């Protein structure tokens, strides 16, 4: 029988104290049947992404253990960072990789969400494929509060230090940041508005304009929710064209988390100016090594 593999890519609201990230990663990797594939932290975003994968039940348990550690270690009352967030364990998506369906990942999200509320008393919103209502499919709607009603599990009050948690199931997402040779965050914001789908831009593209204080430059932070609909090349070219129209150059790009081999193959003709790429960022390479 073919092995069943689910990926989980939780985003935690801590990117400065790496000892916190290490403790969360250890809680995840201590679950038999789940393997940490990689992690990325950003000081200015004050955010970390841990990617792990394995058998569905193991991944579900590991996700809960990671959330449990985050709630215990991260106090949002003392948190500061340029990236939007509503929780210590901010977003926890499950992604079907092999031998499982999106419906299977939805069921995992529901089970983990119910447990997070029952055992940790952190309210949970379900999003993307796991959403129970259309206005909660989009993560941005949940963060902005552009809906009415209680969380899917618990609430309505937030956990006093851990906030809330958004859990769901989705296709593979590529987090791709494009750094601009300017300190003008207004330019980054204008580019983000131009290219993102919600503003009439490229399909399957979400984008924010941010200023990174420690690096003294503006950034267009992009999520590609379907790299076969809009490729890395297309997203980069759109940002490059808009940046040029503002008289600004791209200084480099960075990947957050892992990337499927197919996405890199379609991007081969382009010079994406990666600052942090190495073979360990390719999803299939890490799966072959660890699973």
Secondary structure, 3 states (H helix, E strand, C coil): CCCCEEEEEEEECCCCCHHHHHHHHHHHHCCCCEEEEEEEEECCCCEEEEEEEECHHHHHHHHHHHHHHHHHHCCHHHCCCCCCCCECEEEEEEEEEECCCHHHHHHHHHHHHHHHHHHHCCEEEEEECCCCCHHHCCHHHHHHCCCCCCCCECCCCCECCCEEEEEEECCCCEEEEEEECCCCHHHHHHHHHHHCHHHCCCCCEEEEEEEECCCCEEEEEEEECCCCCCCHHHHHHHHHHHHHHCCCCEEEEEEECCECHHHHHHHCCCCCCECCCCHHHEHHHHHHHHC
